Amino acid sequence: MKIATWNLERPTKTGHKTPDILRDIAKIDADIWILTETNEFIDLGNSYNCFHTKSFKGKFYKSGDKQVSIYSKYPIIKNIPTFRSDTSLCLEINTPFGNLVVYGTIIGNFGNGGDQFRLDLNDQMLDFENLNKFGNFCVAGDLNISFSDNFYFTIEGRQKLKDAFAKLDMKIMTKDIHQNIDHIVFSNNFLKNRKIISGHWNEIEDKIKRLSDHRGVFIEILH
C-alpha cells in the first residue's frame, strides 16, 4: 500500500506546470493521495474515489480551489467531521491492512507564523486525540513544520507536534527528509513490523523546486 502527499501550490487548468504535475502523480501511482492547495479540476481517473474540503475563502483563492483533497483506490467507508471543514478532511478507508482513518490537512493556511497557525494547531491536536480512538490512524499533509533541519519551523510548533504524536504512539515517517514540511504520520500499531519504503520527488534545482514550492513525499507499506 502506497500513500503520498503533495502541496500543489494552487494549480490552474491552463498553467504550464499542470501537465507535469499530473504526470508526476501518475508516475508515483499511490493508492491513497492527500493533495493540499489543490483544485477540484485535478482528476486522477476512475480508479480513485475522492473527497474535497469545503472551499476556503480568501482573496488569493479562485473558483474550485481546495485546501485538501483525498483520493483513494480503496473503498471509503465514511467521511468523519473535523474541527474545520475547509482546511482538514478525514476519511475512514478500507485498506488491505484493515480500516484506516486518514486525516488530511494544512496547519496554518498562511504559513506557521501568527495566531492562525497556533489556533489551527491546537484545534487539530484535539482532532488527532479524538480520532486516534478509532484505532488505526494516519495524519498527512502540509504541517508547515520541518523536523530534521532549520528549513521552516517554529520551536513551539515543532515540539507540540512531536509531543502530540508521541502521546498517540504515532511515528512521523517523513521527519528525516530535509527541506520538507509535508509529512505522513502513522499509528505504530498499524505499521507493526512491516517493511516500509519511503521517498520524495519535486527536487530542488538551482534553489527552486520544479513544479510547486513543496516536495512530494510517499511511503509504501509492504506485506
NUNURO-207592 format. One record per atom (N, C-alpha, C): residue in one letter; x, y, z. Coordinates in pm, whole numbers, padded with zeros to 5 digits, always signed. Layout:
BEGIN
AXYZ/...
***
This chain:
BEGIN
M+00084-00118+00000/M+00000+00000+00000/M+00088+00124+00000/K+00063+00212-00094/K+00143+00335-00104/K+00053+00455-00075/I+00101+00545+00012/I+00028+00667+00046/I+00121+00785+00024/A+00068+00891-00037/A+00153+01005-00075/A+00080+01135-00047/T+00158+01241-00025/T+00101+01374-00007/T+00187+01477-00080/W+00119+01581-00132/W+00189+01685-00208/W+00106+01812-00206/N+00171+01924-00178/N+00110+02056-00189/N+00134+02106-00331/L+00025+02130-00406/L+00035+02164-00548/L+00044+02314-00574/E+00041+02396-00471/E+00057+02541-00484/E-00050+02600-00576/R-00175+02558-00557/R-00291+02612-00627/R-00275+02609-00779/P-00282+02492-00839/P-00266+02480-00984/P-00384+02539-01060/T-00362+02569-01187/T-00468+02617-01275/T-00479+02523-01395/K-00598+02520-01455/K-00620+02432-01570/K-00525+02464-01685/T-00497+02590-01703/T-00413+02631-01817/T-00267+02654-01778/G-00233+02628-01652/G-00096+02651-01607/G+00003+02560-01678/H+00120+02611-01710/H+00218+02532-01787/H+00275+02417-01704/K+00264+02424-01571/K+00316+02316-01487/K+00216+02202-01467/T+00087+02230-01492/T-00017+02133-01458/T+00000+01997-01527/P+00030+01989-01657/P+00050+01858-01718/P+00163+01778-01654/D+00272+01846-01615/D+00383+01777-01550/D+00345+01732-01409/I+00265+01813-01339/I+00217+01773-01207/I+00135+01645-01218/L+00045+01639-01314/L-00038+01520-01333/L+00045+01399-01374/R+00149+01423-01453/R+00237+01311-01492/R+00313+01257-01371/D+00360+01346-01284/D+00430+01300-01163/D+00336+01223-01072/I+00213+01270-01058/I+00114+01199-00976/I+00089+01059-01031/A+00075+01051-01164/A+00052+00919-01226/A+00174+00828-01208/K+00292+00886-01214/K+00415+00807-01200/K+00429+00751-01059/I+00397+00830-00959/I+00405+00783-00820/I+00304+00672-00796/D+00184+00684-00854/D+00082+00579-00852/D+00051+00534-00709/A+00019+00630-00623/A-00016+00596-00484/A-00157+00539-00478/D-00180+00456-00380/D-00314+00403-00356/D-00401+00504-00283/I-00339+00586-00199/I-00409+00695-00131/I-00327+00823-00150/W-00393+00927-00199/W-00331+01057-00217/W-00395+01158-00123/I-00312+01239-00058/I-00358+01358+00014/I-00293+01477-00056/L-00373+01547-00136/L-00324+01666-00206/L-00369+01790-00132/T-00278+01887-00117/T-00311+02011-00050/T-00287+02128-00144/E-00353+02242-00112/E-00353+02358-00202/E-00374+02311-00345/T-00482+02243-00366/T-00512+02182-00495/T-00639+02246-00551/N-00695+02186-00655/N-00818+02236-00715/N-00902+02117-00759/E-01033+02131-00753/E-01121+02018-00782/E-01113+01973-00928/F-01051+02053-01019/F-01036+02005-01156/F-00930+01894-01166/I-00844+01879-01066/I-00744+01772-01068/I-00818+01638-01063/D-00801+01560-01169/D-00875+01434-01185/D-00773+01321-01197/L-00776+01229-01101/L-00681+01118-01102/L-00737+00994-01169/G-00858+01003-01224/G-00911+00890-01300/G-01015+00810-01224/N-01075+00718-01295/N-01187+00641-01241/N-01147+00538-01136/S-01018+00511-01122/S-00975+00412-01023/S-00976+00470-00881/Y-00998+00601-00869/Y-00996+00666-00737/Y-01135+00715-00696/N-01164+00699-00566/N-01273+00770-00502/N-01216+00899-00442/C-01296+01006-00439/C-01240+01135-00400/C-01335+01215-00312/F-01279+01282-00211/F-01350+01382-00131/F-01264+01508-00123/H-01330+01624-00115/H-01262+01752-00101/H-01310+01823+00026/T-01225+01912+00079/T-01272+02005+00181/T-01367+02106+00118/K-01440+02175+00203/K-01521+02287+00154/K-01427+02398+00105/S-01480+02487+00022/S-01397+02593-00034/S-01346+02686+00076/F-01220+02725+00063/F-01157+02817+00157/F-01173+02958+00103/K-01222+03049+00185/K-01248+03186+00140/K-01125+03273+00165/G-01085+03345+00061/G-00971+03435+00072/G-00944+03500-00061/K-00885+03618-00059/K-00868+03694-00182/K-00770+03630-00279/F-00686+03539-00230/F-00589+03475-00317/F-00643+03346-00380/Y-00766+03309-00344/Y-00819+03179-00386/Y-00920+03196-00497/K-00915+03104-00594/K-01003+03111-00711/K-01104+02998-00706/S-01196+03000-00799/S-01302+02900-00805/S-01244+02760-00814/G-01295+02670-00731/G-01251+02530-00735/G-01133+02499-00647/D-01065+02601-00593/D-00951+02574-00505/D-00997+02499-00380/K-00920+02399-00342/K-00946+02319-00223/K-00819+02310-00141/Q-00833+02324-00011/Q-00716+02311+00075/Q-00670+02166+00085/V-00765+02073+00084/V-00729+01932+00094/V-00824+01849+00006/S-00765+01755-00068/S-00841+01651-00138/S-00778+01517-00106/I-00862+01418-00078/I-00813+01281-00055/I-00870+01191-00164/Y-00780+01118-00229/Y-00815+01023-00334/Y-00776+00883-00286/S-00863+00787-00308/S-00835+00650-00261/S-00879+00547-00364/K-00789+00453-00392/K-00825+00338-00475/K-00906+00237-00395/Y-00902+00249-00264/Y-00975+00157-00176/Y-01111+00217-00141/P-01204+00132-00099/P-01337+00183-00063/P-01331+00281+00055/I-01406+00390+00043/I-01419+00487+00151/I-01545+00453+00231/I-01526+00429+00359/I-01637+00387+00444/I-01721+00506+00487/K-01654+00611+00534/K-01729+00729+00577/K-01639+00851+00585/N-01705+00966+00579/N-01641+01096+00596/N-01665+01139+00741/I-01558+01160+00816/I-01568+01191+00959/I-01549+01342+00977/P-01639+01411+01045/P-01626+01556+01065/P-01497+01593+01137/T-01440+01708+01098/T-01323+01763+01164/T-01359+01899+01223/F-01265+01958+01297/F-01294+02085+01364/F-01319+02196+01264/R-01262+02183+01143/R-01274+02290+01043/R-01279+02226+00905/S-01395+02234+00841/S-01419+02158+00719/S-01357+02219+00594/D-01296+02339+00605/D-01232+02399+00487/D-01081+02380+00486/T-01024+02329+00596/T-00879+02310+00600/T-00836+02169+00637/S-00931+02085+00675/S-00897+01947+00710/S-01010+01853+00669/L-00973+01731+00638/L-01066+01632+00586/L-01027+01497+00643/C-01125+01420+00688/C-01095+01291+00749/C-01186+01184+00690/L-01126+01076+00642/L-01199+00964+00584/L-01156+00834+00648/E-01250+00744+00669/E-01217+00607+00707/E-01213+00524+00579/I-01102+00456+00557/I-01077+00386+00431/I-01050+00239+00460/N-01107+00153+00379/N-01090+00007+00392/N-00968-00036+00311/T-00854-00053+00377/T-00729-00088+00309/T-00700-00237+00324/P-00603-00290+00248/P-00566-00431+00264/P-00512-00467+00402/F-00472-00366+00480/F-00421-00391+00615/F-00525-00362+00723/G-00648-00342+00681/G-00755-00309+00774/G-00801-00165+00757/N-00908-00130+00825/N-00961+00006+00816/N-00860+00107+00870/L-00850+00221+00800/L-00754+00325+00835/L-00825+00460+00832/V-00812+00536+00940/V-00865+00672+00945/V-00756+00767+00896/V-00782+00835+00785/V-00684+00924+00722/V-00729+01069+00740/Y-00643+01147+00804/Y-00671+01288+00831/Y-00579+01372+00742/G-00635+01436+00640/G-00558+01522+00551/G-00572+01667+00594/T-00463+01742+00590/T-00468+01874+00650/T-00364+01971+00594/I-00396+02099+00611/I-00295+02206+00613/I-00307+02271+00751/I-00196+02278+00823/I-00196+02350+00951/I-00142+02490+00924/G-00229+02588+00929/G-00187+02725+00902/G-00186+02753+00753/N-00294+02810+00703/N-00305+02833+00558/N-00210+02940+00508/F-00160+03023+00597/F-00069+03130+00557/F+00068+03112+00622/G+00109+02986+00641/G+00238+02958+00700/G+00230+02936+00849/N+00347+02927+00913/N+00349+02891+01055/N+00367+03011+01147/G+00351+03129+01093/G+00362+03248+01178/G+00225+03298+01220/G+00218+03362+01332/G+00096+03429+01374/G-00003+03341+01447/D-00112+03403+01486/D-00213+03336+01568/D-00287+03227+01493/Q-00307+03246+01362/Q-00387+03149+01287/Q-00325+03010+01291/F-00193+03001+01276/F-00125+02873+01283/F-00140+02812+01422/R-00118+02891+01527/R-00125+02839+01663/R-00266+02790+01698/L-00367+02865+01656/L-00505+02823+01682/L-00539+02695+01607/D-00501+02689+01478/D-00526+02568+01400/D-00454+02449+01460/L-00330+02469+01500/L-00251+02360+01556/L-00318+02305+01682/N-00359+02393+01772/N-00421+02347+01895/N-00551+02272+01868/D-00634+02324+01777/D-00760+02258+01745/D-00737+02125+01674/Q-00640+02120+01586/Q-00614+01995+01515/Q-00557+01889+01608/M-00479+01929+01706/M-00429+01830+01801/M-00544+01767+01881/L-00649+01844+01907/L-00769+01787+01970/L-00836+01688+01876/D-00842+01722+01745/D-00892+01627+01645/D-00811+01499+01648/F-00678+01512+01648/F-00591+01393+01647/F-00623+01302+01765/E-00638+01363+01882/E-00662+01284+02002/E-00797+01212+01994/N-00898+01281+01944/N-01031+01221+01934/N-01036+01112+01827/L-00972+01138+01713/L-00981+01044+01601/L-00890+00923+01621/N-00785+00939+01698/N-00696+00826+01725/N-00769+00714+01799/K-00879+00748+01865/K-00956+00648+01939/K-01022+00546+01846/F-01035+00582+01716/F-01094+00489+01620/F-01003+00369+01595/G-00875+00383+01627/G-00781+00273+01603/G-00670+00315+01510/N-00657+00248+01397/N-00551+00279+01302/N-00570+00419+01246/F-00466+00502+01258/F-00481+00645+01230/F-00360+00694+01152/C-00387+00783+01055/C-00281+00845+00975/C-00312+00993+00960/V-00211+01076+00982/V-00219+01219+00956/V-00123+01249+00841/A-00171+01322+00740/A-00085+01352+00626/A-00122+01487+00567/G-00022+01557+00517/G-00046+01685+00452/G+00063+01786+00485/D+00027+01912+00471/D+00119+02023+00489/D+00114+02069+00635/L+00211+02026+00713/L+00214+02063+00856/L+00287+02195+00881/N+00347+02250+00775/N+00420+02377+00786/N+00532+02374+00890/I+00587+02255+00910/I+00698+02236+01005/I+00796+02135+00946/S+00923+02170+00943/S+01027+02071+00914/S+01077+02013+01046/F+01118+01886+01042/F+01158+01819+01166/F+01308+01787+01171/S+01379+01794+01059/S+01517+01747+01057/S+01619+01857+01034/D+01573+01981+01015/D+01667+02090+00986/D+01602+02222+01023/N+01668+02330+00987/N+01617+02464+01017/N+01544+02526+00899/F+01496+02443+00809/F+01435+02490+00685/F+01315+02581+00711/Y+01216+02532+00789/Y+01094+02611+00813/Y+01023+02550+00933/F+01026+02620+01044/F+00963+02567+01164/F+00954+02674+01270/T+00871+02649+01368/T+00875+02726+01493/T+00910+02626+01604/I+00982+02671+01703/I+01020+02583+01813/I+00895+02528+01882/E+00798+02618+01906/E+00676+02577+01974/E+00597+02476+01889/G+00581+02507+01759/G+00504+02419+01672/G+00566+02282+01657/R+00696+02280+01639/R+00766+02151+01623/R+00750+02066+01749/Q+00771+02126+01864/Q+00765+02048+01988/Q+00624+02000+02017/K+00525+02085+01991/K+00386+02045+02015/K+00348+01925+01929/L+00387+01929+01802/L+00354+01817+01714/L+00427+01691+01755/K+00555+01701+01786/K+00630+01584+01830/K+00570+01525+01957/D+00534+01610+02051/D+00475+01561+02175/D+00339+01497+02151/A+00258+01560+02065/A+00124+01506+02037/A+00132+01369+01971/F+00220+01354+01873/F+00230+01226+01804/F+00291+01119+01895/A+00385+01157+01979/A+00443+01061+02074/A+00337+01013+02172/K+00255+01104+02220/K+00148+01068+02314/K+00050+00970+02251/L+00024+00986+02120/L-00070+00899+02050/L-00004+00774+01993/D+00124+00753+02025/D+00201+00638+01975/D+00200+00635+01823/M+00234+00751+01764/M+00241+00765+01619/M+00383+00801+01577/K+00420+00761+01457/K+00555+00784+01405/K+00549+00877+01285/I+00634+00981+01287/I+00646+01073+01174/I+00737+01007+01071/M+00678+00947+00968/M+00754+00865+00875/M+00848+00946+00787/T+00820+01075+00771/T+00893+01160+00677/T+00979+01264+00748/K+01004+01248+00877/K+01071+01353+00955/K+01215+01375+00914/D+01280+01276+00853/D+01422+01289+00821/D+01447+01344+00680/I+01342+01378+00608/I+01358+01435+00474/I+01388+01584+00490/H+01500+01629+00436/H+01543+01767+00453/H+01462+01862+00366/Q+01453+01985+00413/Q+01380+02092+00345/Q+01240+02045+00305/N+01172+01988+00403/N+01040+01930+00379/N+00946+01961+00494/I+00826+02010+00459/I+00727+02043+00562/I+00597+01963+00542/D+00597+01873+00446/D+00480+01788+00419/D+00510+01649+00473/H+00418+01596+00553/H+00452+01476+00628/H+00342+01371+00627/I+00385+01248+00655/I+00295+01134+00671/I+00325+01073+00807/V+00222+01063+00891/V+00238+01016+01028/V+00142+00900+01050/F+00192+00788+01106/F+00111+00667+01119/F+00111+00616+01263/S-00001+00555+01301/S-00005+00478+01425/S+00096+00365+01418/N+00176+00348+01522/N+00270+00237+01525/N+00199+00103+01518/N+00080+00097+01573/N+00003-00027+01571/N-00029-00071+01428/F-00052+00026+01340/F-00083-00007+01201/F+00042-00054+01127/L+00155+00007+01160/L+00280-00029+01092/L+00332-00165+01135/K+00316-00194+01265/K+00367-00318+01324/K+00513-00337+01284/N+00549-00456+01237/N+00688-00479+01197/N+00702-00490+01045/R+00610-00426+00974/R+00613-00434+00828/R+00728-00353+00771/K+00776-00395+00656/K+00882-00322+00588/K+00822-00196+00525/I+00896-00083+00539/I+00848+00046+00489/I+00950+00101+00390/I+00901+00145+00275/I+00983+00216+00176/I+00934+00360+00172/S+01024+00456+00171/S+00983+00596+00163/S+01059+00665+00051/G+01004+00777+00006/G+01070+00852-00099/G+01009+00990-00115/H+01071+01071-00203/H+01021+01205-00229/H+01057+01245-00371/W+00990+01350-00419/W+01013+01397-00556/W+00994+01548-00559/N+00996+01605-00680/N+00996+01751-00697/N+01117+01810-00627/E+01233+01766-00672/E+01359+01802-00608/E+01396+01947-00634/I+01488+01996-00554/I+01534+02134-00566/I+01639+02142-00676/E+01614+02233-00771/E+01709+02257-00881/E+01741+02407-00882/D+01869+02439-00862/D+01909+02580-00855/D+01826+02658-00754/K+01807+02595-00637/K+01737+02653-00522/K+01586+02670-00546/I+01533+02611-00653/I+01390+02621-00684/I+01334+02481-00702/K+01220+02454-00639/K+01151+02327-00662/K+01077+02337-00796/R+01078+02231-00871/R+01042+02235-01013/R+00895+02265-01039/L+00804+02197-00970/L+00663+02204-01007/L+00573+02274-00906/S+00613+02276-00780/S+00543+02356-00679/S+00648+02395-00578/D+00606+02470-00476/D+00704+02513-00375/D+00720+02412-00262/H+00669+02291-00283/H+00679+02185-00182/H+00731+02056-00246/R+00808+01980-00169/R+00837+01843-00208/R+00710+01760-00200/G+00704+01654-00277/G+00607+01549-00256/G+00674+01433-00184/V+00600+01365-00096/V+00658+01254-00018/V+00562+01136-00021/F+00620+01016-00011/F+00536+00897-00003/F+00600+00794+00088/I+00516+00702+00138/I+00567+00580+00199/I+00490+00463+00141/E+00556+00350+00133/E+00492+00228+00086/E+00507+00123+00196/I+00395+00066+00235/I+00392-00036+00341/I+00380-00171+00273/L+00477-00260+00300/L+00482-00388+00233/L+00430-00498+00326/H+00378-00603+00268/H+00329-00718+00347/H+00446-00786+00418/
***
